[in-house]
Amino acid sequence: MTIELNSVWRLHNVDGFEDGLYRVLSFYPDEGLLIIFKLLDKGKLQKPAVINLSLFSQLVEKKQILSDSYPVPFYQLAADDEIPESHKNKRDLRYKQIKDLVNTSNFLLELACNSRSRLVSYHAKKQGIYIQSLHRALNLYWKYGQNISALIPAYKNSGGLGKSRLAGNKKRGSPIQMLTPSIEAPIGVNTNENDKFIFIKAMKRFGAKGKQVTFSKVYNLMLKEFYAEELISADTERREAKIPTYRAFIYWVNKLIPKQELIKKQTTPGYFDRNYRGLNGAATDHTEVPGSCFELDATVLDVHVVSEFRRNHVLGRPTVYCVIDKESRMIVGLHVSMEYASWRAGRQALINSFTSKKDYCDQYDITIEENEWPCHHIPQRLLCDRGEFICKEAENLAVPLIGHLSIASPYRADMKGTIEQRFNILNEKLVHDLVGTTRGRQYIRGDRDPRLDAALTLKEINGLLIDAILEHNSSVFEDLAGQTSLLIESDLSPTPINYWNIHMQKHRHALSRTDEAQMRVMLLPKEWVSMTSKGIRLNDDMYYESEHPEYNDWKVIARTNGHWRLEARIDQDNSSFIYVQLKHDEPFYRCYLRQASNNFKNKHQADILFFEDWKKLKKKQAAPTEKSIERHQRRNKIIQHAKDELAAAEPLTSKAEKIKGIKERRKKATLESRFSPDNLESLDESQNLPVNDKEKKEKVTAMLRRKKRGKK
């Protein structure tokens, strides 16, 4: 290691030298000597010492002498124009006194080798100053690096800055200024050590209980608790109470208790860590490339939605799940539903982030190209909340697919600061401008109920959020510019989508992919459907069909032998398809909604549940009405009247007599319905029908018989 002028070294177990810091003052290579000076913070004046240069080098190589540093006082680091003129004059005077000595080539060698130096005494006598003053100036010069700034007087350290002084009998501090001269201002008392002890004790008892408390409240409680006797005595004797003033209390509390400790004691540990702790780095310190870490979180949207089947039926506020790439700020997944924050809804967000966004946007009539939202990958690590993912299902299903699952600490939303900030952006730019929004605050008496203005369906909210996310992914974020040099090299704007794409092109990412069917089977819950003659039945109104070659044969079997159960996976966001394991030894097949069930195409699970509830409600409400009861009574009356008339008619002798002549009586009844009663008065039961059978036969033409050729 190179030994340089003014360098500082720590000596340890070197013969003839005390352990400590030494500064190199000068080299004498011809004599093979090195002049060093011991650095002391305080103490008597020191003389330079001489050491063998080769020995010093050997000790450095053996690491018995280590390189170190010595701090320079703050007042020596000020610019020359910031130094007071009086300090400059003192500095220049000191340097003038030692200038001739320090510029003498053999001065240090002579001073270090001899117990007394004639040069110093001669120079002091010549200038008419004490030799001790000359030695003090030389010690300062050598101690702080042999430059003129080392001679600046340390007046800024004078006066006992920060040290407490003992108070006398006279009141310290400025007196109270009274506007009326006739009123005498109270003198007050000085704060003693006992008062300071009481201040600290009062702050611990009343002001450091995990919540923010004002100084005035603590001061009043302190007087009642610790100065009660003095206050009562002063009130009885009609004199001024000898108690510390509120101003003195604040002064000494701020002086005796560190500010950071007071802030920490007046908040809970979780709130302090989220909002007050010092920031040690950036959110992307532990992510190198896109895909290193995805953050997942949920929030309840500040807007009420209605049912797609009935616009005047308010469903409430939906829950939105977002998945974001921590490194690029790219929103890679979205899920909106009426489910509360849970593993069931969280895995739907994961499925969305792992699948194609082009097909997803088509469900909401938004046409995009694949490169506009190219996020359908699995990350290296997923950071999420304890609430949804600290369960066996998440560990057993998500971990084998993703690889690593990180759970944030409780009450530490700042550990997922990237996704939390995206929620704020979505609220400010979109949600708080929608009809039915709560604007992120509680209902205040007198305000209009936002539920009365709700008009947007879950599907429309989803479409609006997709547009907002596409806008966000194309927005400029200045922080992205400093995270990589690829954007500058390619002359691209620092947007999330550019950051994502350029890293994908350069193969600098930690993303992976898997088969969609496999991914859905692993994440979605197990459901059961039935194979019937109509197709694959999910419920009474929703049937699916498959392109499996044996599908039609299975419908025939189901119609004859009855239905059977099949294992399925159902996507809550889209009811247009499901994944079904049609045979136990085959993979899951994607099955599509039948034409007859198209009323539920692209519908969210929340709308289907509403439809099912609506059917149950209508069925329960289907009680007999007043008109229905009236029709039932009329029917019974008619039947009873017919029975009475039959009982009153002349009884017949036999059953054959009752049914005899049915054909003729039917013909007569037909004629009665065709002609008016006046034309049928002359007809009696014995007369035949007024139709000539022969004439009738001649007039009948066979419309279906073809006329033979050659005959007229």
HELIX and SHEET records of a PDB file:
HELIX    1   1 LEU A   53  GLU A   61  1                                   9    
HELIX    2   2 PHE A   74  GLN A   76  5                                   3    
HELIX    3   3 ASP A   80  GLU A   82  5                                   3    
HELIX    4   4 GLU A   85  VAL A  102  1                                  18    
HELIX    5   5 PHE A  107  CYS A  113  1                                   7    
HELIX    6   6 ARG A  118  GLN A  127  1                                  10    
HELIX    7   7 ILE A  131  LYS A  143  1                                  13    
HELIX    8   8 ILE A  148  LEU A  151  5                                   4    
HELIX    9   9 TYR A  155  ASN A  157  5                                   3    
HELIX   10  10 GLU A  193  PHE A  206  1                                  14    
HELIX   11  11 PHE A  215  PHE A  226  1                                  12    
HELIX   12  12 ALA A  228  GLU A  237  1                                  10    
HELIX   13  13 TYR A  246  LEU A  256  1                                  11    
HELIX   14  14 LYS A  259  LYS A  265  1                                   7    
HELIX   15  15 PRO A  269  ASN A  275  1                                   7    
HELIX   16  16 TRP A  343  PHE A  354  1                                  12    
HELIX   17  17 LYS A  357  ASP A  362  1                                   6    
HELIX   18  18 GLU A  370  GLU A  372  5                                   3    
HELIX   19  19 ARG A  386  PHE A  389  1                                   4    
HELIX   20  20 LYS A  392  ILE A  402  1                                  11    
HELIX   21  21 ALA A  413  LYS A  416  5                                   4    
HELIX   22  22 GLY A  417  LYS A  429  1                                  13    
HELIX   23  23 VAL A  431  ASP A  433  5                                   3    
HELIX   24  24 PRO A  450  ASP A  453  5                                   4    
HELIX   25  25 LEU A  458  ASN A  473  1                                  16    
HELIX   26  26 GLU A  478  ALA A  481  1                                   4    
HELIX   27  27 LEU A  486  GLU A  489  1                                   4    
HELIX   28  28 PRO A  496  GLN A  505  1                                  10    
HELIX   29  29 GLU A  516  LEU A  523  1                                   8    
HELIX   30  30 TYR A  551  ASN A  561  1                                  11    
HELIX   31  31 GLN A  595  PHE A  600  5                                   6    
HELIX   32  32 GLN A  605  LYS A  620  1                                  16    
HELIX   33  33 GLU A  626  ALA A  648  1                                  23    
HELIX   34  34 LYS A  655  ILE A  659  1                                   5    
HELIX   35  35 ILE A  662  ARG A  674  1                                  13    
HELIX   36  36 PRO A  677  LEU A  680  5                                   4    
HELIX   37  37 ASP A  693  LYS A  699  1                                   7    
SHEET    1   A 5 ALA A  49  ASN A  52  0                                        
SHEET    2   A 5 LEU A  33  LYS A  38 -1                                        
SHEET    3   A 5 GLY A  20  TYR A  28 -1                                        
SHEET    4   A 5 VAL A   8  LEU A  11 -1                                        
SHEET    5   A 5 ILE A  65  ASP A  68 -1                                        
SHEET    1   B 5 ILE A 331  SER A 337  0                                        
SHEET    2   B 5 THR A 319  ASP A 325 -1                                        
SHEET    3   B 5 PHE A 294  VAL A 300 -1                                        
SHEET    4   B 5 LEU A 382  CYS A 384  1                                        
SHEET    5   B 5 LEU A 405  ILE A 407  1                                        
SHEET    1   C 2 VAL A 305  VAL A 306  0                                        
SHEET    2   C 2 VAL A 314  GLY A 316 -1                                        
SHEET    1   D 7 GLU A 527  MET A 531  0                                        
SHEET    2   D 7 ILE A 536  ASN A 539 -1                                        
SHEET    3   D 7 MET A 542  GLU A 545 -1                                        
SHEET    4   D 7 TYR A 589  LEU A 593 -1                                        
SHEET    5   D 7 PHE A 577  GLN A 581 -1                                        
SHEET    6   D 7 TRP A 564  ILE A 570 -1                                        
SHEET    7   D 7 GLU A 527  MET A 531 -1                                        
END                                                                             
